[in-house]
């Protein structure tokens, strides 16, 4: 099968997909589109947005759906409906947190500082305390007492969260989550990818 991943020249929402492809040892073309070229390509994408994974010429969209598909192929998804729900709950929780931080980051300039302060003091600790507890309960993993795509998703997105939070490492005071990220990034294939990937701000 021929794989092509379309996204902007950043890590962003495509990085979990890249991590998963690398984890699985799947060769893929990492198509990075510069912002100025996006208007000309937008109509070629199914929902006029990215990331998009093309497999043998067919384009698939929605980053979490793509991640779940790859996880299934690589043995990182739930073994039954209950495990799948457990994993999805972690991913959705982390994604809820990302959306809240992003909304604050994109707030009008006059409101941004207060919006970011509020989300970092009120919302983020709630999410991270729960995720940290899950990592403790699951023997160093976020779900199912084993490595799943929830761990890879959180690790891959952690850099974006740090960037949006103006460089604050929000995971530093949550050692169980920090360990999850370190363990994922110690994987030989993912470690090699991190060393070789294009250097971008986020």
C-alpha positions in Angstrom: 0.0 0.0 0.0 1.2 3.5 -0.8 0.6 6.1 2.0 0.7 9.9 1.7 0.1 12.2 4.7 -0.9 15.8 3.8 -0.5 18.5 6.4 1.1 21.9 6.9 4.8 22.1 7.6 4.3 21.8 11.3 3.9 18.9 13.8 0.4 20.0 15.0 -2.5 17.6 14.5 -0.6 15.4 12.1 2.1 14.4 14.6 0.1 11.5 16.2 -0.4 10.1 12.8 3.3 10.4 12.0 4.2 8.8 15.3 1.9 5.9 14.6 3.1 5.3 11.1 6.7 5.4 12.3 5.8 3.0 15.3 4.3 0.6 12.8 7.3 0.8 10.4 5.1 2.0 7.6 6.8 3.9 4.8 4.8 7.1 3.9 5.3 10.3 2.0 5.2 13.2 4.4 3.6 15.9 2.2 4.1 19.3 3.9 2.1 22.1 2.4 3.3 25.7 2.9 0.6 28.1 4.1 0.8 30.2 0.9 0.1 27.2 -1.3 -2.9 26.0 0.8 -5.6 28.0 -1.0 -4.7 26.3 -4.3 -4.9 22.8 -2.7 -7.8 23.3 -0.3 -10.5 22.1 -2.7 -8.6 18.8 -3.4 -9.2 17.7 0.2 -12.4 15.9 1.2 -13.4 18.4 3.9 -11.2 21.3 2.8 -9.0 20.7 5.8 -6.0 18.6 6.9 -4.5 16.3 8.0 -5.5 13.8 5.3 -4.1 10.3 4.8 -4.1 9.0 1.3 -4.0 5.2 0.9 -3.6 3.9 -2.6 -5.1 7.1 -4.0 -8.1 7.3 -1.7 -8.1 10.2 0.8 -9.2 9.7 4.4 -9.8 12.6 6.8 -10.2 13.4 10.6 -7.0 13.0 12.5 -8.4 10.9 15.4 -10.2 8.5 13.0 -7.0 8.1 11.0 -5.1 7.5 14.3 -7.6 4.9 15.4 -7.4 3.1 12.1 -3.6 2.9 12.3 -3.7 1.8 15.9 -6.0 -1.1 14.9 -3.4 -2.1 12.3 -0.5 -2.0 14.7 -2.2 -3.7 17.7 -2.5 -0.5 19.7 -6.4 -0.3 19.8 -8.8 -1.9 22.2 -9.1 -5.7 22.3 -12.9 -5.3 22.9 -15.5 -2.6 23.0 -14.8 -1.8 26.7 -11.0 -1.3 26.0 -11.8 0.8 23.0 -14.1 3.0 25.1 -11.3 3.3 27.7 -8.8 4.4 25.1 -11.2 6.8 23.4 -12.0 8.4 26.7 -8.4 9.3 27.2 -7.9 10.7 23.7 -11.1 12.7 23.9 -10.2 14.1 27.3 -6.8 15.2 26.1 -8.4 16.6 23.0 -10.9 18.6 25.1 -8.0 20.1 27.0 -6.2 21.0 23.8 -9.3 22.7 22.4 -9.7 24.8 25.6 -6.1 25.9 25.5 -6.2 26.6 21.8 -9.4 28.8 22.3 -7.5 30.8 24.9 -4.5 31.1 22.7 -6.6 32.4 19.8 -8.6 34.8 21.9 -8.5 38.5 20.9 -5.3 40.1 22.0 -7.0 42.2 24.7 -8.5 39.1 26.2 -5.8 36.5 25.6 -3.8 36.9 28.8 -6.8 36.6 31.1 -8.2 33.7 29.0 -5.0 31.8 29.1 -4.6 32.4 32.9 -8.1 31.1 33.5 -7.7 27.9 31.4 -4.2 27.1 32.9 -5.4 27.6 36.5 -8.9 26.1 36.2 -9.3 23.7 33.3 -5.9 22.2 32.7 -5.2 20.9 36.2 -8.5 19.1 36.2 -7.7 17.3 33.0 -4.0 16.5 33.9 -4.8 15.3 37.4 -7.2 12.8 35.9 -4.9 11.7 33.2 -2.0 11.4 35.7 -4.2 9.2 38.0 -5.1 7.0 35.0 -1.4 6.6 34.2 -0.7 5.6 37.8 -3.7 3.1 37.9 -2.6 1.5 34.6 0.9 0.7 35.4 2.5 3.6 33.6 0.1 3.6 30.7 -3.0 5.8 30.1 -5.4 2.9 29.5 -5.7 -0.9 29.5 -2.5 -1.5 31.5 -0.5 -1.6 28.3 0.8 0.6 25.5 -2.1 1.9 23.3 -2.6 4.6 20.8 -3.8 6.9 23.7 -0.2 7.0 25.0 1.2 7.7 21.5 -1.5 10.4 20.9 -0.7 12.2 24.1 3.1 12.0 23.6 2.8 13.3 20.0 0.5 16.2 21.0 2.5 17.2 24.1 4.8 19.5 22.1 1.8 21.4 20.6 0.4 21.9 24.1 3.7 23.2 25.4 3.9 25.7 22.4 0.4 27.0 22.9 1.1 27.4 26.6 3.9 29.8 25.7 6.6 27.2 26.4 5.3 26.1 29.8 5.8 22.3 30.3 2.4 21.6 31.8 3.4 18.0 32.2 6.4 18.6 34.5 4.3 18.5 37.7 2.5 15.3 36.6 5.2 12.7 36.7 3.1 9.7 35.6 2.1 11.5 32.4 5.6 12.7 31.9 6.8 9.1 32.1 4.2 8.0 29.5 5.6 10.6 27.1 9.2 9.6 27.8 8.4 5.9 27.3 6.7 6.5 24.0 9.5 8.7 22.7 12.0 6.0 23.8 10.6 3.7 21.2 13.3 3.1 18.6 11.3 4.0 15.6 9.7 7.1 17.2 13.0 8.2 18.7 14.6 8.0 15.2 11.7 10.1 13.8 12.1 12.8 16.4 15.8 13.1 15.6 15.2 13.3 11.8 11.9 15.2 11.5 11.9 18.8 10.1 12.5 21.4 12.8 9.3 23.4 13.2 8.0 25.7 16.0 5.2 23.3 16.9 
